[in-house]
């Protein structure tokens, strides 16, 4: 019989929130290897985006405040040079918040994969969660199973590693001073936050030097790997005593490469950890290593779009083995196809960010054209989307949530 005495819940650790990477951010909790614990996470913007039918909140989002991470969590016995093994046991939305969103960000405020090509204006889709499935009133006609995962997870940098990040990213910005969106986001005190009591000088140092959380780096970070779902195992290099693990940016679902945001959500992630002493040297670790989740939606039938490193949707310029150009072309081919089915460009863009789309490098040696593929699962659609002799049937799917001024 279940009783209070023999039914002990795993502890939930929620107190620490920060939005910069810095070795001087102290752990707010310490766990033992093998201990199972839960971490509550707000969405990556800190609840700036609402469940509504306009995208003004996306347009005006304050990106100096992102990402809101829960942590750091020290693991007893972890030392620099070790490998921290993190088992992701579960990732779930909050019961009281069974929804998420996907956003297209403004060219001048966040950007995205096609920010310059589309001169992006804010748009979004709200997704409702029912069990493992997501549907959206803003993108009708689709329903798919999510692969819940943390978009951002990593260990704290050492002072030396932090200095390396800031130097190399500073050099990149100096070489591209007028880029829109910027090529990197350098440390800035505005919007910086550490939700712990700290001496004023320590807090000022963290805010002045702390690395922005936007890119992934040697420690992990914002890599948006959709297969890091429940059942995944992560191997992280340790740079400071305790490792100081932080996590956030939870996603309900995402394609292989996010265009403008996955299905962002708030929720709870459950972990267990262990340590491999000297793992950095043993495994030649320059960056994390992952075992993907054994849990994956079964969508075997897919429509695959090919892209090569020629700007066929633009000026026709030939690029030399540029896989990013090839990926963009595959995505643009898919967007053009979805628009023939009746989806707007904004809906198509959002859908490819949110759905379990798969991308692969097809060829990376056949000069001058790299080839990248994008696979769209057929089973997520209510209607048949396959090519036919008579062409495609176009439906009226309305429009996603756009700005209140109507600009897209």
HELIX and SHEET records of a PDB file:
HELIX    1   1 UNK A   56  UNK A   59  1                                   4    
HELIX    2   2 UNK A   63  UNK A   65  5                                   3    
HELIX    3   3 UNK A  115  UNK A  118  1                                   4    
HELIX    4   4 UNK A  159  UNK A  175  1                                  17    
HELIX    5   5 UNK A  200  UNK A  209  1                                  10    
HELIX    6   6 UNK A  279  UNK A  282  1                                   4    
HELIX    7   7 UNK A  323  UNK A  340  1                                  18    
HELIX    8   8 UNK A  345  UNK A  354  1                                  10    
HELIX    9   9 UNK A  378  UNK A  380  5                                   3    
SHEET    1   A 6 UNK A  11  UNK A  13  0                                        
SHEET    2   A 6 UNK A  36  UNK A  41  1                                        
SHEET    3   A 6 UNK A 267  UNK A 276 -1                                        
SHEET    4   A 6 UNK A  83  UNK A  93 -1                                        
SHEET    5   A 6 UNK A 233  UNK A 237 -1                                        
SHEET    6   A 6 UNK A 289  UNK A 291 -1                                        
SHEET    1   B 3 UNK A  17  UNK A  18  0                                        
SHEET    2   B 3 UNK A  69  UNK A  75 -1                                        
SHEET    3   B 3 UNK A  29  UNK A  31  1                                        
SHEET    1   C 6 UNK A  17  UNK A  18  0                                        
SHEET    2   C 6 UNK A  69  UNK A  75 -1                                        
SHEET    3   C 6 UNK A 245  UNK A 253 -1                                        
SHEET    4   C 6 UNK A 149  UNK A 154 -1                                        
SHEET    5   C 6 UNK A 220  UNK A 222 -1                                        
SHEET    6   C 6 UNK A 216  UNK A 217 -1                                        
SHEET    1   D 4 UNK A  17  UNK A  18  0                                        
SHEET    2   D 4 UNK A  69  UNK A  75 -1                                        
SHEET    3   D 4 UNK A 245  UNK A 253 -1                                        
SHEET    4   D 4 UNK A 263  UNK A 264 -1                                        
SHEET    1   E 4 UNK A  99  UNK A 104  0                                        
SHEET    2   E 4 UNK A 123  UNK A 130 -1                                        
SHEET    3   E 4 UNK A 133  UNK A 136 -1                                        
SHEET    4   E 4 UNK A 144  UNK A 145 -1                                        
SHEET    1   F 3 UNK A  99  UNK A 104  0                                        
SHEET    2   F 3 UNK A 123  UNK A 130 -1                                        
SHEET    3   F 3 UNK A 401  UNK A 402 -1                                        
SHEET    1   G 3 UNK A 302  UNK A 308  0                                        
SHEET    2   G 3 UNK A 371  UNK A 377 -1                                        
SHEET    3   G 3 UNK A 358  UNK A 363 -1                                        
END                                                                             
